[in-house]
Amino acid sequence: MDPSLNELSQLGVMGLWTLSLLYANSKMRKDFQDRYDNMNRNMLKTLVEVHQLVESGFREMRDQSNRRRAISRLKDEI
């Protein structure tokens, strides 16, 4: 145990109350950080999915454009 925490526990009721507040604050901070990290992971996952959808849409549009140009060239040659 941290020496300062040990000293607080020896101060009686007020020391134990302060120790409980420090623990609650630490736990709340950890829980918040976990939620924040989880939110960031989910956001990153969503951004990657959207990026892949946009890239596949661009690829599909480029392929359609290439096909149209090829068909147009074939019609011009005939």
mmCIF file of the N, C-alpha and C atoms, coordinates in Angstrom:
data_MODEL
# 
_entry.id   MODEL 
# 
loop_
_atom_site.group_PDB 
_atom_site.id 
_atom_site.type_symbol 
_atom_site.label_atom_id 
_atom_site.label_alt_id 
_atom_site.label_comp_id 
_atom_site.label_asym_id 
_atom_site.label_entity_id 
_atom_site.label_seq_id 
_atom_site.pdbx_PDB_ins_code 
_atom_site.Cartn_x 
_atom_site.Cartn_y 
_atom_site.Cartn_z 
_atom_site.occupancy 
_atom_site.B_iso_or_equiv 
_atom_site.pdbx_formal_charge 
_atom_site.auth_seq_id 
_atom_site.auth_comp_id 
_atom_site.auth_asym_id 
_atom_site.auth_atom_id 
_atom_site.pdbx_PDB_model_num 
ATOM 1   N N  . MET A 1 1  ? 0.845   -1.176 0.000   1.00 0.00 ? 1  MET A N  1 
ATOM 2   C CA . MET A 1 1  ? 0.000   0.000  0.000   1.00 0.00 ? 1  MET A CA 1 
ATOM 3   C C  . MET A 1 1  ? 0.895   1.244  0.000   1.00 0.00 ? 1  MET A C  1 
ATOM 4   N N  . ASP A 1 2  ? 0.471   2.244  -0.691  1.00 0.00 ? 2  ASP A N  1 
ATOM 5   C CA . ASP A 1 2  ? 1.190   3.519  -0.750  1.00 0.00 ? 2  ASP A CA 1 
ATOM 6   C C  . ASP A 1 2  ? 1.310   4.107  0.656   1.00 0.00 ? 2  ASP A C  1 
ATOM 7   N N  . PRO A 1 3  ? 2.491   4.608  1.035   1.00 0.00 ? 3  PRO A N  1 
ATOM 8   C CA . PRO A 1 3  ? 2.656   5.146  2.397   1.00 0.00 ? 3  PRO A CA 1 
ATOM 9   C C  . PRO A 1 3  ? 1.656   6.240  2.748   1.00 0.00 ? 3  PRO A C  1 
ATOM 10  N N  . SER A 1 4  ? 1.339   7.124  1.816   1.00 0.00 ? 4  SER A N  1 
ATOM 11  C CA . SER A 1 4  ? 0.381   8.195  2.121   1.00 0.00 ? 4  SER A CA 1 
ATOM 12  C C  . SER A 1 4  ? -1.011  7.621  2.347   1.00 0.00 ? 4  SER A C  1 
ATOM 13  N N  . LEU A 1 5  ? -1.363  6.557  1.631   1.00 0.00 ? 5  LEU A N  1 
ATOM 14  C CA . LEU A 1 5  ? -2.661  5.917  1.850   1.00 0.00 ? 5  LEU A CA 1 
ATOM 15  C C  . LEU A 1 5  ? -2.682  5.227  3.204   1.00 0.00 ? 5  LEU A C  1 
ATOM 16  N N  . ASN A 1 6  ? -1.575  4.635  3.581   1.00 0.00 ? 6  ASN A N  1 
ATOM 17  C CA . ASN A 1 6  ? -1.471  3.996  4.895   1.00 0.00 ? 6  ASN A CA 1 
ATOM 18  C C  . ASN A 1 6  ? -1.645  5.028  6.001   1.00 0.00 ? 6  ASN A C  1 
ATOM 19  N N  . GLU A 1 7  ? -1.058  6.206  5.816   1.00 0.00 ? 7  GLU A N  1 
ATOM 20  C CA . GLU A 1 7  ? -1.203  7.280  6.803   1.00 0.00 ? 7  GLU A CA 1 
ATOM 21  C C  . GLU A 1 7  ? -2.655  7.739  6.895   1.00 0.00 ? 7  GLU A C  1 
ATOM 22  N N  . LEU A 1 8  ? -3.320  7.822  5.748   1.00 0.00 ? 8  LEU A N  1 
ATOM 23  C CA . LEU A 1 8  ? -4.731  8.229  5.758   1.00 0.00 ? 8  LEU A CA 1 
ATOM 24  C C  . LEU A 1 8  ? -5.586  7.232  6.532   1.00 0.00 ? 8  LEU A C  1 
ATOM 25  N N  . SER A 1 9  ? -5.307  5.956  6.333   1.00 0.00 ? 9  SER A N  1 
ATOM 26  C CA . SER A 1 9  ? -6.110  4.939  7.019   1.00 0.00 ? 9  SER A CA 1 
ATOM 27  C C  . SER A 1 9  ? -5.905  4.997  8.531   1.00 0.00 ? 9  SER A C  1 
ATOM 28  N N  . GLN A 1 10 ? -4.787  5.543  8.980   1.00 0.00 ? 10 GLN A N  1 
ATOM 29  C CA . GLN A 1 10 ? -4.517  5.643  10.414  1.00 0.00 ? 10 GLN A CA 1 
ATOM 30  C C  . GLN A 1 10 ? -5.146  6.890  11.027  1.00 0.00 ? 10 GLN A C  1 
ATOM 31  N N  . LEU A 1 11 ? -5.709  7.777  10.216  1.00 0.00 ? 11 LEU A N  1 
ATOM 32  C CA . LEU A 1 11 ? -6.306  9.008  10.723  1.00 0.00 ? 11 LEU A CA 1 
ATOM 33  C C  . LEU A 1 11 ? -7.732  8.819  11.222  1.00 0.00 ? 11 LEU A C  1 
ATOM 34  N N  . GLY A 1 12 ? -8.238  7.634  11.127  1.00 0.00 ? 12 GLY A N  1 
ATOM 35  C CA . GLY A 1 12 ? -9.588  7.371  11.637  1.00 0.00 ? 12 GLY A CA 1 
ATOM 36  C C  . GLY A 1 12 ? -10.634 7.543  10.553  1.00 0.00 ? 12 GLY A C  1 
ATOM 37  N N  . VAL A 1 13 ? -11.809 7.959  10.994  1.00 0.00 ? 13 VAL A N  1 
ATOM 38  C CA . VAL A 1 13 ? -12.964 8.037  10.107  1.00 0.00 ? 13 VAL A CA 1 
ATOM 39  C C  . VAL A 1 13 ? -12.718 8.989  8.942   1.00 0.00 ? 13 VAL A C  1 
ATOM 40  N N  . MET A 1 14 ? -12.178 10.163 9.214   1.00 0.00 ? 14 MET A N  1 
ATOM 41  C CA . MET A 1 14 ? -11.949 11.142 8.145   1.00 0.00 ? 14 MET A CA 1 
ATOM 42  C C  . MET A 1 14 ? -10.907 10.622 7.149   1.00 0.00 ? 14 MET A C  1 
ATOM 43  N N  . GLY A 1 15 ? -9.887  9.956  7.654   1.00 0.00 ? 15 GLY A N  1 
ATOM 44  C CA . GLY A 1 15 ? -8.874  9.386  6.772   1.00 0.00 ? 15 GLY A CA 1 
ATOM 45  C C  . GLY A 1 15 ? -9.453  8.294  5.895   1.00 0.00 ? 15 GLY A C  1 
ATOM 46  N N  . LEU A 1 16 ? -10.285 7.428  6.490   1.00 0.00 ? 16 LEU A N  1 
ATOM 47  C CA . LEU A 1 16 ? -10.929 6.361  5.711   1.00 0.00 ? 16 LEU A CA 1 
ATOM 48  C C  . LEU A 1 16 ? -11.908 6.946  4.696   1.00 0.00 ? 16 LEU A C  1 
ATOM 49  N N  . TRP A 1 17 ? -12.616 8.005  5.090   1.00 0.00 ? 17 TRP A N  1 
ATOM 50  C CA . TRP A 1 17 ? -13.549 8.657  4.163   1.00 0.00 ? 17 TRP A CA 1 
ATOM 51  C C  . TRP A 1 17 ? -12.776 9.253  2.990   1.00 0.00 ? 17 TRP A C  1 
ATOM 52  N N  . THR A 1 18 ? -11.665 9.927  3.273   1.00 0.00 ? 18 THR A N  1 
ATOM 53  C CA . THR A 1 18 ? -10.820 10.497 2.224   1.00 0.00 ? 18 THR A CA 1 
ATOM 54  C C  . THR A 1 18 ? -10.280 9.398  1.332   1.00 0.00 ? 18 THR A C  1 
ATOM 55  N N  . LEU A 1 19 ? -9.863  8.296  1.938   1.00 0.00 ? 19 LEU A N  1 
ATOM 56  C CA . LEU A 1 19 ? -9.360  7.153  1.176   1.00 0.00 ? 19 LEU A CA 1 
ATOM 57  C C  . LEU A 1 19 ? -10.447 6.594  0.262   1.00 0.00 ? 19 LEU A C  1 
ATOM 58  N N  . SER A 1 20 ? -11.694 6.525  0.771   1.00 0.00 ? 20 SER A N  1 
ATOM 59  C CA . SER A 1 20 ? -12.794 6.014  -0.062  1.00 0.00 ? 20 SER A CA 1 
ATOM 60  C C  . SER A 1 20 ? -13.072 6.953  -1.227  1.00 0.00 ? 20 SER A C  1 
ATOM 61  N N  . LEU A 1 21 ? -12.956 8.276  -0.987  1.00 0.00 ? 21 LEU A N  1 
ATOM 62  C CA . LEU A 1 21 ? -13.146 9.245  -2.076  1.00 0.00 ? 21 LEU A CA 1 
ATOM 63  C C  . LEU A 1 21 ? -12.055 9.110  -3.129  1.00 0.00 ? 21 LEU A C  1 
ATOM 64  N N  . LEU A 1 22 ? -10.825 8.929  -2.681  1.00 0.00 ? 22 LEU A N  1 
ATOM 65  C CA . LEU A 1 22 ? -9.715  8.746  -3.626  1.00 0.00 ? 22 LEU A CA 1 
ATOM 66  C C  . LEU A 1 22 ? -9.920  7.483  -4.457  1.00 0.00 ? 22 LEU A C  1 
ATOM 67  N N  . TYR A 1 23 ? -10.375 6.414  -3.792  1.00 0.00 ? 23 TYR A N  1 
ATOM 68  C CA . TYR A 1 23 ? -10.623 5.162  -4.512  1.00 0.00 ? 23 TYR A CA 1 
ATOM 69  C C  . TYR A 1 23 ? -11.758 5.330  -5.521  1.00 0.00 ? 23 TYR A C  1 
ATOM 70  N N  . ALA A 1 24 ? -12.851 5.968  -5.102  1.00 0.00 ? 24 ALA A N  1 
ATOM 71  C CA . ALA A 1 24 ? -13.996 6.178  -6.001  1.00 0.00 ? 24 ALA A CA 1 
ATOM 72  C C  . ALA A 1 24 ? -13.582 7.034  -7.192  1.00 0.00 ? 24 ALA A C  1 
ATOM 73  N N  . ASN A 1 25 ? -12.792 8.071  -6.939  1.00 0.00 ? 25 ASN A N  1 
ATOM 74  C CA . ASN A 1 25 ? -12.326 8.928  -8.016  1.00 0.00 ? 25 ASN A CA 1 
ATOM 75  C C  . ASN A 1 25 ? -11.445 8.144  -8.992  1.00 0.00 ? 25 ASN A C  1 
ATOM 76  N N  . SER A 1 26 ? -10.556 7.330  -8.441  1.00 0.00 ? 26 SER A N  1 
ATOM 77  C CA . SER A 1 26 ? -9.669  6.524  -9.277  1.00 0.00 ? 26 SER A CA 1 
ATOM 78  C C  . SER A 1 26 ? -10.466 5.539  -10.129 1.00 0.00 ? 26 SER A C  1 
ATOM 79  N N  . LYS A 1 27 ? -11.471 4.876  -9.507  1.00 0.00 ? 27 LYS A N  1 
ATOM 80  C CA . LYS A 1 27 ? -12.296 3.916  -10.230 1.00 0.00 ? 27 LYS A CA 1 
ATOM 81  C C  . LYS A 1 27 ? -13.111 4.613  -11.310 1.00 0.00 ? 27 LYS A C  1 
ATOM 82  N N  . MET A 1 28 ? -13.674 5.791  -10.972 1.00 0.00 ? 28 MET A N  1 
ATOM 83  C CA . MET A 1 28 ? -14.462 6.540  -11.948 1.00 0.00 ? 28 MET A CA 1 
ATOM 84  C C  . MET A 1 28 ? -13.587 6.963  -13.127 1.00 0.00 ? 28 MET A C  1 
ATOM 85  N N  . ARG A 1 29 ? -12.374 7.398  -12.843 1.00 0.00 ? 29 ARG A N  1 
ATOM 86  C CA . ARG A 1 29 ? -11.455 7.802  -13.904 1.00 0.00 ? 29 ARG A CA 1 
ATOM 87  C C  . ARG A 1 29 ? -11.117 6.609  -14.803 1.00 0.00 ? 29 ARG A C  1 
ATOM 88  N N  . LYS A 1 30 ? -10.883 5.438  -14.200 1.00 0.00 ? 30 LYS A N  1 
ATOM 89  C CA . LYS A 1 30 ? -10.566 4.243  -14.974 1.00 0.00 ? 30 LYS A CA 1 
ATOM 90  C C  . LYS A 1 30 ? -11.766 3.829  -15.834 1.00 0.00 ? 30 LYS A C  1 
ATOM 91  N N  . ASP A 1 31 ? -12.970 3.862  -15.240 1.00 0.00 ? 31 ASP A N  1 
ATOM 92  C CA . ASP A 1 31 ? -14.177 3.516  -15.999 1.00 0.00 ? 31 ASP A CA 1 
ATOM 93  C C  . ASP A 1 31 ? -14.382 4.470  -17.165 1.00 0.00 ? 31 ASP A C  1 
ATOM 94  N N  . PHE A 1 32 ? -14.167 5.766  -16.914 1.00 0.00 ? 32 PHE A N  1 
ATOM 95  C CA . PHE A 1 32 ? -14.303 6.751  -17.977 1.00 0.00 ? 32 PHE A CA 1 
ATOM 96  C C  . PHE A 1 32 ? -13.293 6.479  -19.084 1.00 0.00 ? 32 PHE A C  1 
ATOM 97  N N  . GLN A 1 33 ? -12.051 6.185  -18.706 1.00 0.00 ? 33 GLN A N  1 
ATOM 98  C CA . GLN A 1 33 ? -11.011 5.915  -19.703 1.00 0.00 ? 33 GLN A CA 1 
ATOM 99  C C  . GLN A 1 33 ? -11.368 4.673  -20.518 1.00 0.00 ? 33 GLN A C  1 
ATOM 100 N N  . ASP A 1 34 ? -11.908 3.644  -19.853 1.00 0.00 ? 34 ASP A N  1 
ATOM 101 C CA . ASP A 1 34 ? -12.327 2.434  -20.569 1.00 0.00 ? 34 ASP A CA 1 
ATOM 102 C C  . ASP A 1 34 ? -13.431 2.749  -21.571 1.00 0.00 ? 34 ASP A C  1 
ATOM 103 N N  . ARG A 1 35 ? -14.419 3.539  -21.136 1.00 0.00 ? 35 ARG A N  1 
ATOM 104 C CA . ARG A 1 35 ? -15.504 3.921  -22.065 1.00 0.00 ? 35 ARG A CA 1 
ATOM 105 C C  . ARG A 1 35 ? -14.970 4.750  -23.222 1.00 0.00 ? 35 ARG A C  1 
ATOM 106 N N  . TYR A 1 36 ? -14.068 5.674  -22.915 1.00 0.00 ? 36 TYR A N  1 
ATOM 107 C CA . TYR A 1 36 ? -13.475 6.533  -23.947 1.00 0.00 ? 36 TYR A CA 1 
ATOM 108 C C  . TYR A 1 36 ? -12.681 5.700  -24.950 1.00 0.00 ? 36 TYR A C  1 
ATOM 109 N N  . ASP A 1 37 ? -11.884 4.758  -24.462 1.00 0.00 ? 37 ASP A N  1 
ATOM 110 C CA . ASP A 1 37 ? -11.114 3.885  -25.350 1.00 0.00 ? 37 ASP A CA 1 
ATOM 111 C C  . ASP A 1 37 ? -12.030 3.026  -26.210 1.00 0.00 ? 37 ASP A C  1 
ATOM 112 N N  . ASN A 1 38 ? -13.096 2.497  -25.600 1.00 0.00 ? 38 ASN A N  1 
ATOM 113 C CA . ASN A 1 38 ? -14.045 1.682  -26.340 1.00 0.00 ? 38 ASN A CA 1 
ATOM 114 C C  . ASN A 1 38 ? -14.739 2.513  -27.420 1.00 0.00 ? 38 ASN A C  1 
ATOM 115 N N  . MET A 1 39 ? -15.114 3.741  -27.079 1.00 0.00 ? 39 MET A N  1 
ATOM 116 C CA . MET A 1 39 ? -15.744 4.627  -28.053 1.00 0.00 ? 39 MET A CA 1 
ATOM 117 C C  . MET A 1 39 ? -14.783 4.912  -29.215 1.00 0.00 ? 39 MET A C  1 
ATOM 118 N N  . ASN A 1 40 ? -13.520 5.145  -28.905 1.00 0.00 ? 40 ASN A N  1 
ATOM 119 C CA . ASN A 1 40 ? -12.532 5.404  -29.953 1.00 0.00 ? 40 ASN A CA 1 
ATOM 120 C C  . ASN A 1 40 ? -12.349 4.180  -30.857 1.00 0.00 ? 40 ASN A C  1 
ATOM 121 N N  . ARG A 1 41 ? -12.319 2.983  -30.255 1.00 0.00 ? 41 ARG A N  1 
ATOM 122 C CA . ARG A 1 41 ? -12.197 1.763  -31.069 1.00 0.00 ? 41 ARG A CA 1 
ATOM 123 C C  . ARG A 1 41 ? -13.394 1.614  -32.000 1.00 0.00 ? 41 ARG A C  1 
ATOM 124 N N  . ASN A 1 42 ? -14.599 1.857  -31.461 1.00 0.00 ? 42 ASN A N  1 
ATOM 125 C CA . ASN A 1 42 ? -15.811 1.748  -32.285 1.00 0.00 ? 42 ASN A CA 1 
ATOM 126 C C  . ASN A 1 42 ? -15.819 2.792  -33.397 1.00 0.00 ? 42 ASN A C  1 
ATOM 127 N N  . MET A 1 43 ? -15.386 4.004  -33.078 1.00 0.00 ? 43 MET A N  1 
ATOM 128 C CA . MET A 1 43 ? -15.340 5.073  -34.082 1.00 0.00 ? 43 MET A CA 1 
ATOM 129 C C  . MET A 1 43 ? -14.342 4.722  -35.180 1.00 0.00 ? 43 MET A C  1 
ATOM 130 N N  . LEU A 1 44 ? -13.193 4.214  -34.795 1.00 0.00 ? 44 LEU A N  1 
ATOM 131 C CA . LEU A 1 44 ? -12.185 3.831  -35.775 1.00 0.00 ? 44 LEU A CA 1 
ATOM 132 C C  . LEU A 1 44 ? -12.701 2.705  -36.666 1.00 0.00 ? 44 LEU A C  1 
ATOM 133 N N  . LYS A 1 45 ? -13.373 1.733  -36.058 1.00 0.00 ? 45 LYS A N  1 
ATOM 134 C CA . LYS A 1 45 ? -13.950 0.625  -36.830 1.00 0.00 ? 45 LYS A CA 1 
ATOM 135 C C  . LYS A 1 45 ? -14.969 1.158  -37.841 1.00 0.00 ? 45 LYS A C  1 
ATOM 136 N N  . THR A 1 46 ? -15.821 2.086  -37.397 1.00 0.00 ? 46 THR A N  1 
ATOM 137 C CA . THR A 1 46 ? -16.830 2.669  -38.285 1.00 0.00 ? 46 THR A CA 1 
ATOM 138 C C  . THR A 1 46 ? -16.170 3.452  -39.416 1.00 0.00 ? 46 THR A C  1 
ATOM 139 N N  . LEU A 1 47 ? -15.142 4.221  -39.097 1.00 0.00 ? 47 LEU A N  1 
ATOM 140 C CA . LEU A 1 47 ? -14.440 4.989  -40.126 1.00 0.00 ? 47 LEU A CA 1 
ATOM 141 C C  . LEU A 1 47 ? -13.779 4.080  -41.157 1.00 0.00 ? 47 LEU A C  1 
ATOM 142 N N  . VAL A 1 48 ? -13.207 2.976  -40.711 1.00 0.00 ? 48 VAL A N  1 
ATOM 143 C CA . VAL A 1 48 ? -12.584 2.025  -41.635 1.00 0.00 ? 48 VAL A CA 1 
ATOM 144 C C  . VAL A 1 48 ? -13.649 1.425  -42.549 1.00 0.00 ? 48 VAL A C  1 
ATOM 145 N N  . GLU A 1 49 ? -14.801 1.065  -41.977 1.00 0.00 ? 49 GLU A N  1 
ATOM 146 C CA . GLU A 1 49 ? -15.886 0.502  -42.795 1.00 0.00 ? 49 GLU A CA 1 
ATOM 147 C C  . GLU A 1 49 ? -16.377 1.512  -43.825 1.00 0.00 ? 49 GLU A C  1 
ATOM 148 N N  . VAL A 1 50 ? -16.565 2.759  -43.415 1.00 0.00 ? 50 VAL A N  1 
ATOM 149 C CA . VAL A 1 50 ? -17.024 3.801  -44.338 1.00 0.00 ? 50 VAL A CA 1 
ATOM 150 C C  . VAL A 1 50 ? -15.983 4.024  -45.424 1.00 0.00 ? 50 VAL A C  1 
ATOM 151 N N  . HIS A 1 51 ? -14.722 4.049  -45.047 1.00 0.00 ? 51 HIS A N  1 
ATOM 152 C CA . HIS A 1 51 ? -13.648 4.229  -46.025 1.00 0.00 ? 51 HIS A CA 1 
ATOM 153 C C  . HIS A 1 51 ? -13.670 3.102  -47.059 1.00 0.00 ? 51 HIS A C  1 
ATOM 154 N N  . GLN A 1 52 ? -13.854 1.873  -46.590 1.00 0.00 ? 52 GLN A N  1 
ATOM 155 C CA . GLN A 1 52 ? -13.910 0.739  -47.515 1.00 0.00 ? 52 GLN A CA 1 
ATOM 156 C C  . GLN A 1 52 ? -15.114 0.849  -48.444 1.00 0.00 ? 52 GLN A C  1 
ATOM 157 N N  . LEU A 1 53 ? -16.259 1.295  -47.922 1.00 0.00 ? 53 LEU A N  1 
ATOM 158 C CA . LEU A 1 53 ? -17.438 1.465  -48.768 1.00 0.00 ? 53 LEU A CA 1 
ATOM 159 C C  . LEU A 1 53 ? -17.212 2.547  -49.822 1.00 0.00 ? 53 LEU A C  1 
ATOM 160 N N  . VAL A 1 54 ? -16.607 3.644  -49.425 1.00 0.00 ? 54 VAL A N  1 
ATOM 161 C CA . VAL A 1 54 ? -16.336 4.738  -50.366 1.00 0.00 ? 54 VAL A CA 1 
ATOM 162 C C  . VAL A 1 54 ? -15.355 4.271  -51.434 1.00 0.00 ? 54 VAL A C  1 
ATOM 163 N N  . GLU A 1 55 ? -14.295 3.574  -51.004 1.00 0.00 ? 55 GLU A N  1 
ATOM 164 C CA . GLU A 1 55 ? -13.309 3.074  -51.969 1.00 0.00 ? 55 GLU A CA 1 
ATOM 165 C C  . GLU A 1 55 ? -13.942 2.099  -52.954 1.00 0.00 ? 55 GLU A C  1 
ATOM 166 N N  . SER A 1 56 ? -14.787 1.202  -52.448 1.00 0.00 ? 56 SER A N  1 
ATOM 167 C CA . SER A 1 56 ? -15.427 0.249  -53.360 1.00 0.00 ? 56 SER A CA 1 
ATOM 168 C C  . SER A 1 56 ? -16.392 0.972  -54.299 1.00 0.00 ? 56 SER A C  1 
ATOM 169 N N  . GLY A 1 57 ? -17.067 2.021  -53.813 1.00 0.00 ? 57 GLY A N  1 
ATOM 170 C CA . GLY A 1 57 ? -17.955 2.808  -54.674 1.00 0.00 ? 57 GLY A CA 1 
ATOM 171 C C  . GLY A 1 57 ? -17.175 3.517  -55.768 1.00 0.00 ? 57 GLY A C  1 
ATOM 172 N N  . PHE A 1 58 ? -16.032 4.113  -55.408 1.00 0.00 ? 58 PHE A N  1 
ATOM 173 C CA . PHE A 1 58 ? -15.187 4.764  -56.417 1.00 0.00 ? 58 PHE A CA 1 
ATOM 174 C C  . PHE A 1 58 ? -14.683 3.753  -57.436 1.00 0.00 ? 58 PHE A C  1 
ATOM 175 N N  . ARG A 1 59 ? -14.269 2.584  -56.949 1.00 0.00 ? 59 ARG A N  1 
ATOM 176 C CA . ARG A 1 59 ? -13.774 1.536  -57.845 1.00 0.00 ? 59 ARG A CA 1 
ATOM 177 C C  . ARG A 1 59 ? -14.870 1.105  -58.821 1.00 0.00 ? 59 ARG A C  1 
ATOM 178 N N  . GLU A 1 60 ? -16.087 0.947  -58.292 1.00 0.00 ? 60 GLU A N  1 
ATOM 179 C CA . GLU A 1 60 ? -17.208 0.540  -59.140 1.00 0.00 ? 60 GLU A CA 1 
ATOM 180 C C  . GLU A 1 60 ? -17.529 1.623  -60.174 1.00 0.00 ? 60 GLU A C  1 
ATOM 181 N N  . MET A 1 61 ? -17.516 2.882  -59.759 1.00 0.00 ? 61 MET A N  1 
ATOM 182 C CA . MET A 1 61 ? -17.779 3.979  -60.696 1.00 0.00 ? 61 MET A CA 1 
ATOM 183 C C  . MET A 1 61 ? -16.704 4.031  -61.777 1.00 0.00 ? 61 MET A C  1 
ATOM 184 N N  . ARG A 1 62 ? -15.439 3.832  -61.401 1.00 0.00 ? 62 ARG A N  1 
ATOM 185 C CA . ARG A 1 62 ? -14.347 3.851  -62.369 1.00 0.00 ? 62 ARG A CA 1 
ATOM 186 C C  . ARG A 1 62 ? -14.496 2.700  -63.374 1.00 0.00 ? 62 ARG A C  1 
ATOM 187 N N  . ASP A 1 63 ? -14.859 1.522  -62.857 1.00 0.00 ? 63 ASP A N  1 
ATOM 188 C CA . ASP A 1 63 ? -15.049 0.373  -63.748 1.00 0.00 ? 63 ASP A CA 1 
ATOM 189 C C  . ASP A 1 63 ? -16.206 0.610  -64.718 1.00 0.00 ? 63 ASP A C  1 
ATOM 190 N N  . GLN A 1 64 ? -17.303 1.187  -64.209 1.00 0.00 ? 64 GLN A N  1 
ATOM 191 C CA . GLN A 1 64 ? -18.440 1.479  -65.093 1.00 0.00 ? 64 GLN A CA 1 
ATOM 192 C C  . GLN A 1 64 ? -18.045 2.507  -66.148 1.00 0.00 ? 64 GLN A C  1 
ATOM 193 N N  . SER A 1 65 ? -17.291 3.506  -65.756 1.00 0.00 ? 65 SER A N  1 
ATOM 194 C CA . SER A 1 65 ? -16.846 4.523  -66.702 1.00 0.00 ? 65 SER A CA 1 
ATOM 195 C C  . SER A 1 65 ? -15.944 3.910  -67.770 1.00 0.00 ? 65 SER A C  1 
ATOM 196 N N  . ASN A 1 66 ? -15.040 3.031  -67.353 1.00 0.00 ? 66 ASN A N  1 
ATOM 197 C CA . ASN A 1 66 ? -14.164 2.352  -68.311 1.00 0.00 ? 66 ASN A CA 1 
ATOM 198 C C  . ASN A 1 66 ? -14.971 1.500  -69.284 1.00 0.00 ? 66 ASN A C  1 
ATOM 199 N N  . ARG A 1 67 ? -15.991 0.795  -68.774 1.00 0.00 ? 67 ARG A N  1 
ATOM 200 C CA . ARG A 1 67 ? -16.834 -0.020 -69.658 1.00 0.00 ? 67 ARG A CA 1 
ATOM 201 C C  . ARG A 1 67 ? -17.583 0.855  -70.652 1.00 0.00 ? 67 ARG A C  1 
ATOM 202 N N  . ARG A 1 68 ? -18.134 1.969  -70.179 1.00 0.00 ? 68 ARG A N  1 
ATOM 203 C CA . ARG A 1 68 ? -18.865 2.873  -71.074 1.00 0.00 ? 68 ARG A CA 1 
ATOM 204 C C  . ARG A 1 68 ? -17.948 3.428  -72.164 1.00 0.00 ? 68 ARG A C  1 
ATOM 205 N N  . ARG A 1 69 ? -16.741 3.801  -71.769 1.00 0.00 ? 69 ARG A N  1 
ATOM 206 C CA . ARG A 1 69 ? -15.796 4.311  -72.767 1.00 0.00 ? 69 ARG A CA 1 
ATOM 207 C C  . ARG A 1 69 ? -15.427 3.233  -73.782 1.00 0.00 ? 69 ARG A C  1 
ATOM 208 N N  . ALA A 1 70 ? -15.235 2.006  -73.295 1.00 0.00 ? 70 ALA A N  1 
ATOM 209 C CA . ALA A 1 70 ? -14.895 0.908  -74.205 1.00 0.00 ? 70 ALA A CA 1 
ATOM 210 C C  . ALA A 1 70 ? -16.050 0.647  -75.171 1.00 0.00 ? 70 ALA A C  1 
ATOM 211 N N  . ILE A 1 71 ? -17.273 0.660  -74.654 1.00 0.00 ? 71 ILE A N  1 
ATOM 212 C CA . ILE A 1 71 ? -18.445 0.457  -75.520 1.00 0.00 ? 71 ILE A CA 1 
ATOM 213 C C  . ILE A 1 71 ? -18.562 1.598  -76.514 1.00 0.00 ? 71 ILE A C  1 
ATOM 214 N N  . SER A 1 72 ? -18.328 2.825  -76.043 1.00 0.00 ? 72 SER A N  1 
ATOM 215 C CA . SER A 1 72 ? -18.396 3.984  -76.912 1.00 0.00 ? 72 SER A CA 1 
ATOM 216 C C  . SER A 1 72 ? -17.343 3.888  -78.032 1.00 0.00 ? 72 SER A C  1 
ATOM 217 N N  . ARG A 1 73 ? -16.123 3.451  -77.708 1.00 0.00 ? 73 ARG A N  1 
ATOM 218 C CA . ARG A 1 73 ? -15.073 3.295  -78.723 1.00 0.00 ? 73 ARG A CA 1 
ATOM 219 C C  . ARG A 1 73 ? -15.443 2.220  -79.727 1.00 0.00 ? 73 ARG A C  1 
ATOM 220 N N  . LEU A 1 74 ? -16.024 1.113  -79.237 1.00 0.00 ? 74 LEU A N  1 
ATOM 221 C CA . LEU A 1 74 ? -16.432 0.043  -80.160 1.00 0.00 ? 74 LEU A CA 1 
ATOM 222 C C  . LEU A 1 74 ? -17.517 0.542  -81.103 1.00 0.00 ? 74 LEU A C  1 
ATOM 223 N N  . LYS A 1 75 ? -18.467 1.323  -80.595 1.00 0.00 ? 75 LYS A N  1 
ATOM 224 C CA . LYS A 1 75 ? -19.535 1.861  -81.442 1.00 0.00 ? 75 LYS A CA 1 
ATOM 225 C C  . LYS A 1 75 ? -18.941 2.827  -82.466 1.00 0.00 ? 75 LYS A C  1 
ATOM 226 N N  . ASP A 1 76 ? -17.959 3.625  -82.086 1.00 0.00 ? 76 ASP A N  1 
ATOM 227 C CA . ASP A 1 76 ? -17.335 4.567  -82.997 1.00 0.00 ? 76 ASP A CA 1 
ATOM 228 C C  . ASP A 1 76 ? -16.570 3.835  -84.101 1.00 0.00 ? 76 ASP A C  1 
ATOM 229 N N  . GLU A 1 77 ? -16.008 2.657  -83.786 1.00 0.00 ? 77 GLU A N  1 
ATOM 230 C CA . GLU A 1 77 ? -15.235 1.900  -84.767 1.00 0.00 ? 77 GLU A CA 1 
ATOM 231 C C  . GLU A 1 77 ? -16.140 1.216  -85.781 1.00 0.00 ? 77 GLU A C  1 
ATOM 232 N N  . ILE A 1 78 ? -17.366 0.956  -85.391 1.00 0.00 ? 78 ILE A N  1 
ATOM 233 C CA . ILE A 1 78 ? -18.267 0.240  -86.307 1.00 0.00 ? 78 ILE A CA 1 
ATOM 234 C C  . ILE A 1 78 ? -18.877 1.142  -87.299 1.00 0.00 ? 78 ILE A C  1 
# 
